[in-house]
Amino acid sequence: MNSVDDLAPGQGESSFTDWMRSVQARVEASLTRFLPSGEAIPARLHQAMRYASLGGGKRVRPLLAFAAGELSEAAPERLEVVACAVELIHSYSLVHDDLPCMDNDVLRRGRATCHVEYDEATALLVGDSLQSLAFEILARELPGGSERQLEMIRLLARASGSCGMAGGQSIDLAAVGQSLCLPELEMMHALKTGALIRAAVLLGALCGRALSEGERESLDRFAKRAGLLFQIVDDILDCTSNTTTLGKTAGKDAAAAKPTYVSLLGLERTRQLAADLQQQAVEALGVFAERSRRLVELTDFITRRKF
């Protein structure tokens, strides 16, 4: 497997796709190693954890962590840890989001959702266990030293809890059938989707040398816009793509009477908002020059993705 160093800017002719596939493969191998064996007791729970976490997904959050790590010259071995921690939180959130008491979905990443493949109680425990595992691996001593480790744990915890992802999901559930204004919709998605994406970016950068205050502010500005951009593209795809392409149920937001950017602004204004956010995100990276090449490419990937 190629290392991220092999694919760093100025060190080869690899394309963005090559880099992306290399990081995805590296993260898959690391998740396979971090997750409990499917043979370990309780085997059914461990098998379900692996089912929910392996063999699918775009791995956008790990990709963002690795790309942000290039800004601070972070070691790939450190990036593996934070990338997997964030992805485990994301995987847990998908398992819980799909439960009948939440979004009640039967399809995720092109296959049966965890509670359909196993059962609701197991799926609930899978989410709990993946969340715990994320903090367990992040709390271990990171390769090369543990500087800023408490800051990393605190950052991921806040992004995951009531002031982040879980809080956004709570607002989302309460908003079903309701009308939200644009600032309310932005707040909901800044928490539900944006907080964990922001955490992935900041955690990746924290794995390397310290950035200046100005660089951190610029990176934070990028991360917030990238998180909102991801959600807006999701809203567009939910009403323009199909279930086979998405790997999850298309049109479910409209069917559930959930407020979205498309329902509030219309499709064309939503697409323009996505284009504006992409430009703002890229502009925020200007201070980093060539070091931000992968983040710029990822921003384009997020905007143009079809699933």
Solvent accessible surface area in square Angstrom, and as a share of the most:
residue,aa,sasa,rsa
1,M,152,0.68
2,N,85,0.44
3,S,33,0.22
4,V,7,0.04
5,D,77,0.40
6,D,76,0.40
7,L,7,0.03
8,A,18,0.14
9,P,27,0.17
10,G,79,0.76
11,Q,119,0.53
12,G,42,0.41
13,E,176,0.79
14,S,26,0.17
15,S,57,0.37
16,F,38,0.16
17,T,52,0.30
18,D,70,0.36
19,W,0,0.00
20,M,25,0.11
21,R,157,0.57
22,S,11,0.07
23,V,0,0.00
24,Q,42,0.19
25,A,44,0.34
26,R,31,0.11
27,V,0,0.00
28,E,51,0.23
29,A,47,0.36
30,S,1,0.01
31,L,1,0.00
32,T,57,0.33
33,R,147,0.54
34,F,29,0.12
35,L,6,0.03
36,P,38,0.24
37,S,58,0.38
38,G,13,0.13
39,E,147,0.66
40,A,41,0.32
41,I,163,0.83
42,P,69,0.44
43,A,36,0.28
44,R,123,0.45
45,L,33,0.17
46,H,24,0.11
47,Q,74,0.33
48,A,0,0.00
49,M,5,0.02
50,R,53,0.19
51,Y,41,0.16
52,A,17,0.13
53,S,1,0.00
54,L,27,0.13
55,G,62,0.60
56,G,22,0.21
57,G,35,0.34
58,K,42,0.18
59,R,10,0.04
60,V,2,0.01
61,R,17,0.06
62,P,0,0.00
63,L,0,0.00
64,L,0,0.00
65,A,0,0.00
66,F,0,0.00
67,A,0,0.00
68,A,0,0.00
69,G,1,0.01
70,E,22,0.10
71,L,0,0.00
72,S,0,0.00
73,E,132,0.59
74,A,12,0.09
75,A,43,0.33
76,P,10,0.06
77,E,86,0.38
78,R,23,0.08
79,L,2,0.01
80,E,20,0.09
81,V,14,0.08
82,V,0,0.00
83,A,0,0.00
84,C,0,0.00
85,A,0,0.00
86,V,0,0.00
87,E,2,0.01
88,L,0,0.00
89,I,0,0.00
90,H,27,0.12
91,S,1,0.00
92,Y,22,0.08
93,S,11,0.07
94,L,23,0.11
95,V,8,0.05
96,H,28,0.13
97,D,21,0.11
98,D,3,0.01
99,L,10,0.05
100,P,54,0.34
101,C,104,0.62
102,M,56,0.25
103,D,37,0.19
104,N,94,0.48
105,D,8,0.04
106,V,93,0.53
107,L,44,0.22
108,R,39,0.14
109,R,57,0.21
110,G,53,0.51
111,R,84,0.31
112,A,30,0.23
113,T,2,0.01
114,C,8,0.05
115,H,18,0.08
116,V,74,0.42
117,E,90,0.40
118,Y,46,0.17
119,D,52,0.27
120,E,96,0.43
121,A,68,0.53
122,T,15,0.09
123,A,0,0.00
124,L,89,0.44
125,L,93,0.46
126,V,0,0.00
127,G,0,0.00
128,D,60,0.31
129,S,28,0.18
130,L,0,0.00
131,Q,57,0.25
132,S,73,0.47
133,L,14,0.07
134,A,0,0.00
135,F,47,0.20
136,E,93,0.42
137,I,2,0.01
138,L,0,0.00
139,A,60,0.46
140,R,110,0.40
141,E,138,0.62
142,L,1,0.01
143,P,60,0.38
144,G,80,0.77
145,G,19,0.18
146,S,53,0.34
147,E,110,0.49
148,R,79,0.29
149,Q,19,0.08
150,L,138,0.69
151,E,47,0.21
152,M,0,0.00
153,I,43,0.22
154,R,152,0.55
155,L,29,0.15
156,L,0,0.00
157,A,47,0.36
158,R,158,0.58
159,A,8,0.06
160,S,5,0.03
161,G,26,0.25
162,S,92,0.60
163,C,71,0.43
164,G,0,0.00
165,M,13,0.06
166,A,45,0.35
167,G,9,0.09
168,G,0,0.00
169,Q,11,0.05
170,S,67,0.43
171,I,65,0.33
172,D,4,0.02
173,L,64,0.32
174,A,80,0.62
175,A,4,0.03
176,V,61,0.35
177,G,54,0.52
178,Q,109,0.49
179,S,111,0.72
180,L,30,0.15
181,C,64,0.38
182,L,59,0.29
183,P,93,0.58
184,E,86,0.39
185,L,1,0.00
186,E,58,0.26
187,M,111,0.50
188,M,0,0.00
189,H,7,0.03
190,A,49,0.38
191,L,35,0.17
192,K,42,0.18
193,T,15,0.09
194,G,6,0.06
195,A,16,0.12
196,L,4,0.02
197,I,0,0.00
198,R,74,0.27
199,A,1,0.00
200,A,0,0.00
201,V,0,0.00
202,L,13,0.06
203,L,0,0.00
204,G,0,0.00
205,A,7,0.05
206,L,10,0.05
207,C,5,0.03
208,G,15,0.15
209,R,101,0.37
210,A,74,0.57
211,L,20,0.10
212,S,61,0.40
213,E,133,0.60
214,G,40,0.38
215,E,25,0.11
216,R,97,0.35
217,E,98,0.44
218,S,12,0.08
219,L,2,0.01
220,D,30,0.15
221,R,105,0.38
222,F,0,0.00
223,A,0,0.00
224,K,109,0.46
225,R,73,0.27
226,A,0,0.00
227,G,0,0.00
228,L,25,0.13
229,L,0,0.00
230,F,13,0.05
231,Q,17,0.08
232,I,0,0.00
233,V,6,0.03
234,D,33,0.17
235,D,4,0.02
236,I,17,0.08
237,L,15,0.08
238,D,17,0.09
239,C,67,0.40
240,T,64,0.37
241,S,30,0.19
242,N,84,0.43
243,T,52,0.30
244,T,129,0.75
245,T,62,0.36
246,L,18,0.09
247,G,10,0.09
248,K,46,0.19
249,T,46,0.27
250,A,26,0.21
251,G,27,0.26
252,K,44,0.18
253,D,26,0.14
254,A,81,0.63
255,A,92,0.71
256,A,44,0.34
257,A,57,0.44
258,K,24,0.10
259,P,14,0.09
260,T,14,0.08
261,Y,0,0.00
262,V,26,0.15
263,S,81,0.52
264,L,72,0.36
265,L,25,0.13
266,G,31,0.29
267,L,52,0.26
268,E,118,0.53
269,R,154,0.56
270,T,0,0.00
271,R,105,0.38
272,Q,103,0.46
273,L,40,0.20
274,A,5,0.04
275,A,48,0.37
276,D,53,0.28
277,L,12,0.06
278,Q,39,0.17
279,Q,109,0.48
280,Q,74,0.33
281,A,0,0.00
282,V,51,0.29
283,E,110,0.49
284,A,4,0.03
285,L,2,0.01
286,G,55,0.53
287,V,84,0.48
288,F,3,0.01
289,A,75,0.58
290,E,104,0.46
291,R,73,0.27
292,S,5,0.03
293,R,66,0.24
294,R,1,0.00
295,L,0,0.00
296,V,51,0.30
297,E,44,0.20
298,L,0,0.00
299,T,1,0.00
300,D,49,0.25
301,F,37,0.15
302,I,1,0.00
303,T,33,0.19
304,R,164,0.60
305,R,12,0.04
306,K,141,0.60
307,F,95,0.39
